[in-house]
């Protein structure tokens, strides 16, 4: 069974960009790089941080086909939710890249 047959979702990969307005103020924006097939799984248990606001952080693991352009600090949008990329691992099978594993976090403020 080919690895790509295990990818059952679609994800948009985005990169942070900055736009300088006429008044010189820099605005952060996200640009879509591409859409890729992916597989998503929960990685570990949820973590809750209490402070002025309660923040719940969930860690997830995405799988992509080899050659996907994705790096740390990019973000992934999948099923309407946004995930921040925290690590990228390119798994090799002999001499070739077999697949890409991406560790990402999703934060819900509430």
LUMTIGU-652825 format. One record per atom (N, C-alpha, C): residue in one letter; x, y, z. Coordinates in steps of 0.2 Angstrom, whole numbers, padded with zeros to 4 digits, always signed. Example, Ala and Ser with C-alpha at 12.3 -4.5 7.8 and 13.67 -1.06 7.14 Angstrom:
<rs>
A+0066-0028+0039 A+0062-0022+0039 A+0066-0016+0039 S+0064-0011+0035 S+0068-0005+0036 S+0064+0000+0039 
</rs>
This chain:
<rs>
X+0004-0006+0000 X+0000+0000+0000 X+0004+0006+0000 X+0004+0011-0005 X+0008+0017-0005 X+0006+0021+0001 X+0011+0025+0003 X+0010+0030+0009 X+0005+0035+0007 X+0004+0037+0001 X+0000+0043+0000 X-0008+0040+0001 X-0009+0034+0000 X-0016+0031+0001 X-0018+0032+0009 X-0014+0033+0013 X-0015+0034+0020 X-0017+0041+0022 X-0016+0046+0017 X-0017+0053+0018 X-0025+0054+0017 X-0029+0055+0022 X-0036+0056+0021 X-0039+0063+0022 X-0035+0068+0023 X-0037+0075+0024 X-0033+0079+0019 X-0036+0085+0019 X-0032+0091+0015 X-0030+0096+0019 X-0024+0099+0018 X-0022+0104+0023 X-0019+0110+0018 X-0020+0116+0021 X-0017+0122+0017 X-0010+0124+0022 X-0005+0124+0018 X+0001+0126+0022 X+0002+0134+0020 X+0004+0137+0026 X+0004+0145+0025 X+0011+0147+0028 X+0013+0153+0026 X+0019+0156+0028 X+0018+0163+0030 X+0021+0165+0036 X+0021+0172+0038 X+0024+0177+0034 X+0021+0182+0032 X+0023+0187+0028 X+0022+0194+0032 X+0025+0199+0030 X+0024+0206+0032 X+0023+0211+0027 X+0018+0215+0028 X+0016+0220+0023 X+0017+0227+0026 X+0020+0231+0023 X+0022+0238+0025 X+0017+0243+0022 X+0013+0246+0027 X+0007+0250+0025 X+0010+0257+0023 X+0006+0261+0020 X+0009+0268+0017 X+0012+0272+0023 X+0009+0271+0029 X+0011+0275+0035 X+0018+0272+0038 X+0020+0267+0035 X+0026+0263+0037 X+0025+0258+0043 X+0019+0257+0045 X+0017+0252+0050 X+0017+0245+0046 X+0021+0240+0050 X+0021+0233+0047 X+0015+0229+0049 X+0012+0226+0045 X+0006+0221+0047 X+0008+0214+0045 X+0007+0210+0050 X+0008+0203+0049 X+0002+0200+0045 X+0004+0195+0040 X-0001+0192+0037 X+0001+0185+0035 X-0003+0180+0033 X-0001+0174+0031 X-0003+0172+0024 X+0002+0170+0020 X+0001+0168+0013 X+0000+0161+0012 X-0004+0158+0009 X-0005+0151+0007 X+0000+0149+0002 X+0004+0144+0004 X+0009+0141-0001 X+0006+0136-0005 X+0003+0131-0002 X+0000+0126-0006 X-0005+0122-0002 X-0009+0118-0006 X-0013+0113-0002 X-0011+0106-0004 X-0010+0102+0002 X-0008+0095+0001 X-0012+0090+0005 X-0012+0084+0002 X-0015+0078+0006 X-0011+0077+0013 X-0015+0075+0018 X-0012+0074+0025 X-0015+0069+0029 X-0012+0067+0034 X-0016+0063+0039 X-0014+0067+0046 X-0019+0067+0050 X-0018+0070+0056 X-0020+0066+0062 X-0016+0066+0067 X-0017+0062+0073 X-0015+0066+0079 X-0018+0065+0085 X-0017+0068+0091 X-0010+0065+0094 X-0006+0070+0096 X+0000+0068+0099 X+0001+0069+0107 X-0001+0064+0111 X+0000+0065+0118 X-0007+0068+0121 X-0006+0071+0127 X-0012+0074+0130 X-0012+0081+0130 X-0018+0084+0131 X-0019+0091+0131 X-0015+0094+0137 X-0013+0100+0136 X-0010+0104+0142 X-0014+0110+0143 X-0015+0112+0149 X-0019+0118+0151 X-0014+0123+0155 X-0014+0129+0153 X-0010+0134+0156 X-0015+0139+0159 X-0014+0140+0166 X-0019+0145+0169 X-0015+0152+0170 X-0018+0157+0168 X-0015+0164+0169 X-0021+0169+0169 X-0020+0174+0166 X-0025+0179+0165 X-0031+0176+0161 X-0029+0172+0156 X-0034+0169+0152 X-0032+0161+0153 X-0037+0157+0152 X-0035+0150+0152 X-0034+0148+0145 X-0028+0145+0144 X-0026+0143+0137 X-0025+0135+0137 X-0028+0132+0132 X-0027+0125+0131 X-0023+0123+0125 X-0018+0120+0126 X-0014+0118+0120 X-0014+0111+0118 X-0016+0109+0112 X-0016+0102+0110 X-0010+0101+0105 X-0006+0096+0106 X-0001+0094+0101 X-0004+0089+0096 X-0002+0090+0090 X-0004+0086+0084 X+0002+0084+0080 X+0001+0078+0076 X+0006+0076+0072 X+0002+0075+0065 X+0005+0079+0060 X+0003+0078+0053 X+0008+0074+0049 X+0005+0070+0044 X+0010+0067+0039 X+0008+0069+0032 X+0014+0070+0029 X+0013+0073+0022 X+0017+0068+0017 X+0016+0069+0011 X+0020+0066+0006 X+0027+0069+0006 X+0032+0065+0003 X+0039+0068+0003 X+0039+0074-0001 X+0044+0079+0000 X+0045+0085-0004 X+0040+0091-0002 X+0036+0090+0003 X+0031+0096+0004 X+0036+0101+0007 X+0034+0107+0005 X+0038+0113+0007 X+0035+0116+0014 X+0037+0114+0019 X+0035+0116+0026 X+0041+0116+0031 X+0041+0121+0035 X+0046+0123+0039 X+0043+0125+0046 X+0048+0125+0051 X+0046+0127+0057 X+0043+0135+0057 X+0038+0136+0061 X+0035+0143+0061 X+0030+0144+0055 X+0029+0139+0051 X+0024+0140+0046 X+0018+0138+0050 X+0012+0138+0046 X+0006+0135+0050 X+0002+0131+0045 X-0003+0127+0048 X-0007+0122+0044 X-0014+0124+0045 X-0018+0124+0040 X-0025+0125+0041 X-0029+0119+0039 X-0032+0115+0043 X-0035+0109+0041 X-0042+0108+0045 X-0047+0106+0041 X-0054+0106+0044 X-0056+0112+0048 X-0054+0118+0045 X-0056+0124+0048 X-0052+0126+0054 X-0047+0123+0056 X-0043+0124+0062 X-0036+0126+0060 X-0033+0130+0064 X-0026+0132+0063 X-0021+0129+0068 X-0016+0127+0065 X-0010+0123+0069 X-0004+0127+0067 X+0000+0128+0073 X+0007+0131+0072 X+0012+0126+0072 X+0016+0126+0067 X+0021+0121+0066 X+0027+0122+0071 X+0029+0117+0075 X+0034+0117+0080 X+0040+0113+0078 X+0039+0108+0074 X+0045+0104+0072 X+0043+0100+0065 X+0048+0099+0061 X+0047+0095+0055 X+0053+0090+0055 X+0050+0084+0053 X+0055+0078+0053 X+0054+0075+0046 X+0059+0074+0042 X+0059+0071+0035 X+0061+0064+0036 X+0057+0059+0036 X+0058+0052+0037 X+0061+0049+0030 X+0067+0046+0031 X+0070+0043+0025 X+0069+0035+0025 X+0068+0033+0019 X+0068+0026+0018 X+0074+0024+0013 X+0079+0021+0016 X+0085+0020+0012 X+0088+0026+0010 X+0088+0028+0004 X+0091+0034+0001 X+0086+0040+0000 X+0080+0038+0000 X+0075+0043-0002 X+0070+0045+0004 X+0068+0051+0003 X+0063+0053+0008 X+0056+0049+0008 X+0054+0046+0013 X+0048+0042+0013 X+0042+0046+0014 X+0042+0051+0019 X+0037+0055+0021 X+0039+0061+0025 X+0035+0065+0027 X+0036+0071+0031 X+0032+0071+0037 X+0035+0071+0043 X+0031+0072+0049 X+0031+0079+0052 X+0026+0082+0054 X+0025+0088+0056 X+0022+0089+0063 X+0026+0091+0068 X+0023+0092+0075 X+0020+0099+0075 X+0014+0100+0077 X+0011+0106+0077 X+0006+0107+0083 X+0005+0113+0085 X+0000+0114+0091 X-0006+0119+0089 X-0011+0117+0092 X-0017+0121+0091 X-0019+0124+0098 X-0020+0131+0098 X-0022+0134+0104 X-0029+0137+0104 X-0033+0136+0109 X-0039+0138+0110 X-0039+0143+0116 X-0041+0149+0115 X-0041+0154+0121 X-0049+0154+0123 X-0050+0154+0130 X-0057+0154+0132 X-0057+0155+0139 
</rs>
